[in-house]
Amino acid sequence: MNVGSSTTAAMQALQSVGEAEQVKTKAQVSLLKKSLDSQQDAAAQLLKMLEGKGQQIDIRV
């Protein structure tokens, strides 16, 4: 029985699992970043809409 070849195969399998986890983590981070950017844009739009509200204009003649 050759123990060296089975150890190498196990190490390669672990590396591929680790790489898959890295890809999954990168995808999750990318999705979270897009979500945050979207919410920041929405907040900026709401603040822009409220910009002129609450100001008093004196229109007496």
DSSP file (Angstrom, degrees, kcal/mol; ACC not computed):
  #  RESIDUE AA STRUCTURE BP1 BP2  ACC     N-H-->O    O-->H-N    N-H-->O    O-->H-N    TCO  KAPPA ALPHA  PHI   PSI    X-CA   Y-CA   Z-CA
    1    1 A M              0   0    0      0, 0.0     2,-0.8     0, 0.0     0, 0.0   0.000 360.0 360.0 360.0 132.3    0.0    0.0    0.0
    2    2 A N     >  +     0   0    0      1,-0.2     4,-0.9     2,-0.0     3,-0.1  -0.847 360.0 179.7-100.6 106.5    1.4    3.4   -1.0
    3    3 A V  H  > S+     0   0    0     -2,-0.8     4,-2.0     1,-0.2     5,-0.2   0.812  74.7  64.7 -76.8 -31.3    0.6    5.9    1.7
    4    4 A G  H  > S+     0   0    0      1,-0.2     4,-2.0     2,-0.2    -1,-0.2   0.884 101.3  48.3 -62.0 -41.5    2.3    8.9   -0.1
    5    5 A S  H  > S+     0   0    0      1,-0.2     4,-2.0     2,-0.2    -1,-0.2   0.870 111.3  49.2 -71.1 -35.5   -0.1    8.9   -3.0
    6    6 A S  H  X S+     0   0    0     -4,-0.9     4,-2.1     2,-0.2    -1,-0.2   0.853 110.7  51.4 -71.8 -32.6   -3.2    8.8   -0.9
    7    7 A T  H  X S+     0   0    0     -4,-2.0     4,-2.3     2,-0.2    -2,-0.2   0.903 109.9  49.7 -67.2 -40.7   -1.9   11.6    1.3
    8    8 A T  H  X S+     0   0    0     -4,-2.0     4,-2.2     2,-0.2    -2,-0.2   0.906 110.7  49.4 -64.3 -41.7   -1.2   13.7   -1.9
    9    9 A A  H  X S+     0   0    0     -4,-2.0     4,-2.2     2,-0.2    -1,-0.2   0.899 110.9  49.9 -64.2 -40.7   -4.8   13.0   -3.1
   10   10 A A  H  X S+     0   0    0     -4,-2.1     4,-2.3     1,-0.2    -2,-0.2   0.904 110.2  50.5 -65.1 -40.5   -6.2   14.0    0.2
   11   11 A M  H  X S+     0   0    0     -4,-2.3     4,-2.1     1,-0.2    -2,-0.2   0.894 110.2  49.8 -64.8 -39.7   -4.2   17.2    0.2
   12   12 A Q  H  X S+     0   0    0     -4,-2.2     4,-2.1     2,-0.2    -1,-0.2   0.891 110.1  50.8 -66.0 -39.1   -5.4   18.1   -3.3
   13   13 A A  H  X S+     0   0    0     -4,-2.2     4,-1.9     2,-0.2    -2,-0.2   0.912 110.4  49.2 -64.3 -42.3   -9.0   17.4   -2.3
   14   14 A L  H  X S+     0   0    0     -4,-2.3     4,-2.4     1,-0.2    -2,-0.2   0.878 109.6  52.4 -64.7 -37.5   -8.6   19.7    0.7
   15   15 A Q  H  X S+     0   0    0     -4,-2.1     4,-2.5     2,-0.2    -1,-0.2   0.909 108.5  49.7 -64.9 -41.4   -7.1   22.4   -1.4
   16   16 A S  H  X S+     0   0    0     -4,-2.1     4,-2.0     2,-0.2    -1,-0.2   0.874 111.0  49.8 -66.7 -35.3  -10.0   22.3   -3.9
   17   17 A V  H  X S+     0   0    0     -4,-1.9     4,-2.1     2,-0.2    -1,-0.2   0.913 111.2  49.7 -66.4 -42.1  -12.5   22.5   -1.0
   18   18 A G  H  X S+     0   0    0     -4,-2.4     4,-1.9     1,-0.2    -2,-0.2   0.891 110.3  50.0 -63.1 -40.2  -10.5   25.5    0.4
   19   19 A E  H  X S+     0   0    0     -4,-2.5     4,-2.2     2,-0.2    -1,-0.2   0.888 108.8  52.1 -65.8 -39.2  -10.6   27.2   -3.0
   20   20 A A  H  X S+     0   0    0     -4,-2.0     4,-2.3     1,-0.2    -2,-0.2   0.891 108.9  50.9 -64.0 -39.2  -14.4   26.6   -3.3
   21   21 A E  H  X S+     0   0    0     -4,-2.1     4,-2.6     2,-0.2    -1,-0.2   0.884 108.7  51.7 -65.4 -38.1  -14.8   28.3    0.1
   22   22 A Q  H  X S+     0   0    0     -4,-1.9     4,-2.5     2,-0.2    -2,-0.2   0.909 110.4  48.1 -64.6 -42.1  -12.8   31.3   -1.0
   23   23 A V  H  X S+     0   0    0     -4,-2.2     4,-2.2     2,-0.2    -2,-0.2   0.917 112.4  49.3 -63.8 -42.9  -14.9   31.7   -4.2
   24   24 A K  H  X S+     0   0    0     -4,-2.3     4,-2.2     2,-0.2    -2,-0.2   0.916 111.9  48.5 -62.8 -43.9  -18.1   31.4   -2.1
   25   25 A T  H  X S+     0   0    0     -4,-2.6     4,-2.4     1,-0.2    -2,-0.2   0.906 110.7  50.6 -64.3 -42.1  -16.8   34.0    0.4
   26   26 A K  H  X S+     0   0    0     -4,-2.5     4,-2.3     1,-0.2    -1,-0.2   0.892 110.3  50.3 -63.1 -39.1  -15.8   36.4   -2.4
   27   27 A A  H  X S+     0   0    0     -4,-2.2     4,-2.3     2,-0.2    -2,-0.2   0.905 110.8  49.0 -65.3 -41.6  -19.2   36.0   -4.0
   28   28 A Q  H  X S+     0   0    0     -4,-2.2     4,-2.4     2,-0.2    -2,-0.2   0.910 111.7  48.6 -64.5 -42.4  -20.9   36.8   -0.6
   29   29 A V  H  X S+     0   0    0     -4,-2.4     4,-2.4     2,-0.2    -2,-0.2   0.906 111.1  50.9 -63.9 -41.5  -18.8   39.8   -0.1
   30   30 A S  H  X S+     0   0    0     -4,-2.3     4,-2.2     2,-0.2    -2,-0.2   0.915 111.0  48.2 -62.3 -43.5  -19.5   41.1   -3.6
   31   31 A L  H  X S+     0   0    0     -4,-2.3     4,-2.2     1,-0.2    -2,-0.2   0.902 111.9  49.3 -64.5 -41.9  -23.2   40.7   -3.0
   32   32 A L  H  X S+     0   0    0     -4,-2.4     4,-2.5     2,-0.2    -1,-0.2   0.889 110.0  51.7 -64.5 -39.0  -23.1   42.5    0.3
   33   33 A K  H  X S+     0   0    0     -4,-2.4     4,-2.6     2,-0.2    -2,-0.2   0.918 110.2  48.4 -64.4 -43.1  -21.1   45.3   -1.2
   34   34 A K  H  X S+     0   0    0     -4,-2.2     4,-2.3     1,-0.2    -2,-0.2   0.906 111.8  50.2 -62.5 -41.0  -23.7   45.7   -4.0
   35   35 A S  H  X S+     0   0    0     -4,-2.2     4,-2.2     2,-0.2    -2,-0.2   0.915 111.4  47.9 -63.5 -43.8  -26.5   45.7   -1.5
   36   36 A L  H  X S+     0   0    0     -4,-2.5     4,-2.4     2,-0.2    -2,-0.2   0.916 111.2  50.5 -63.7 -43.8  -24.8   48.3    0.6
   37   37 A D  H  X S+     0   0    0     -4,-2.6     4,-2.2     1,-0.2    -1,-0.2   0.905 110.2  51.0 -60.4 -41.3  -24.1   50.5   -2.4
   38   38 A S  H  X S+     0   0    0     -4,-2.3     4,-2.2     1,-0.2    -1,-0.2   0.916 111.3  46.8 -62.6 -44.2  -27.8   50.2   -3.4
   39   39 A Q  H  X S+     0   0    0     -4,-2.2     4,-2.3     2,-0.2    -1,-0.2   0.859 110.6  52.6 -68.6 -35.0  -29.0   51.2    0.1
   40   40 A Q  H  X S+     0   0    0     -4,-2.4     4,-2.3     2,-0.2    -1,-0.2   0.898 109.5  49.5 -66.4 -39.5  -26.5   54.2    0.2
   41   41 A D  H  X S+     0   0    0     -4,-2.2     4,-2.3     2,-0.2    -2,-0.2   0.916 110.9  49.5 -63.3 -43.2  -27.9   55.4   -3.2
   42   42 A A  H  X S+     0   0    0     -4,-2.2     4,-2.2     1,-0.2    -2,-0.2   0.904 111.2  49.3 -62.7 -41.6  -31.5   55.1   -1.9
   43   43 A A  H  X S+     0   0    0     -4,-2.3     4,-2.4     1,-0.2    -1,-0.2   0.898 109.9  51.5 -65.1 -39.9  -30.6   57.0    1.3
   44   44 A A  H  X S+     0   0    0     -4,-2.3     4,-2.1     1,-0.2    -2,-0.2   0.900 109.5  50.2 -63.6 -40.4  -28.9   59.7   -0.8
   45   45 A Q  H  X S+     0   0    0     -4,-2.3     4,-2.1     2,-0.2    -2,-0.2   0.907 110.4  49.6 -65.0 -41.3  -32.0   60.0   -3.0
   46   46 A L  H  X S+     0   0    0     -4,-2.2     4,-1.7     1,-0.2    -2,-0.2   0.913 111.0  49.4 -63.9 -41.9  -34.2   60.4    0.1
   47   47 A L  H  X S+     0   0    0     -4,-2.4     4,-0.6     1,-0.2    -1,-0.2   0.879 109.7  52.0 -64.3 -36.3  -32.0   63.0    1.5
   48   48 A K  H >< S+     0   0    0     -4,-2.1     3,-0.7     1,-0.2     4,-0.4   0.886 108.1  51.6 -66.6 -37.8  -32.0   64.9   -1.8
   49   49 A M  H 3< S+     0   0    0     -4,-2.1     3,-0.4     1,-0.2    -1,-0.2   0.847 112.1  46.4 -66.1 -33.3  -35.8   64.8   -1.8
   50   50 A L  H >< S+     0   0    0     -4,-1.7     3,-0.9     1,-0.2    -1,-0.2   0.513  86.1  97.0 -85.8  -5.1  -36.0   66.2    1.7
   51   51 A E  T << S+     0   0    0     -3,-0.7    -1,-0.2    -4,-0.6    -2,-0.1   0.871  90.1  34.9 -54.7 -45.9  -33.4   68.9    1.0
   52   52 A G  T >  S+     0   0    0     -4,-0.4     3,-0.9    -3,-0.4    -1,-0.3   0.533  94.8 107.5 -89.8  -6.4  -36.0   71.7    0.3
   53   53 A K  T <  S+     0   0    0     -3,-0.9     3,-0.1     1,-0.2    -3,-0.0  -0.420  74.4  25.1 -76.3 146.1  -38.6   70.7    2.8
   54   54 A G  T 3  S+     0   0    0      1,-0.3     2,-0.4    -2,-0.1    -1,-0.2   0.436  85.0 127.0  87.3  -1.1  -39.1   72.6    6.0
   55   55 A Q    <   -     0   0    0     -3,-0.9     2,-0.4     1,-0.0    -1,-0.3  -0.726  54.5-134.0 -91.1 139.6  -37.8   75.9    4.7
   56   56 A Q        -     0   0    0     -2,-0.4     2,-0.5    -3,-0.1    -3,-0.0  -0.774  14.1-160.2 -96.8 135.9  -40.1   78.9    5.1
   57   57 A I        -     0   0    0     -2,-0.4     2,-0.8     2,-0.0    -2,-0.0  -0.963   9.9-145.4-115.7 125.4  -40.6   81.3    2.2
   58   58 A D        +     0   0    0     -2,-0.5    -2,-0.0     1,-0.1     0, 0.0  -0.800  25.3 167.9 -92.7 112.0  -41.9   84.8    2.9
   59   59 A I        +     0   0    0     -2,-0.8    -1,-0.1     2,-0.0     2,-0.1   0.013  22.3 142.9-114.0  28.0  -44.1   85.8    0.0
   60   60 A R              0   0    0      1,-0.1    -2,-0.0     0, 0.0     0, 0.0  -0.381 360.0 360.0 -69.2 146.2  -45.7   88.9    1.6
   61   61 A V              0   0    0     -2,-0.1    -1,-0.1     0, 0.0    -2,-0.0   0.396 360.0 360.0-105.5 360.0  -46.3   91.9   -0.7
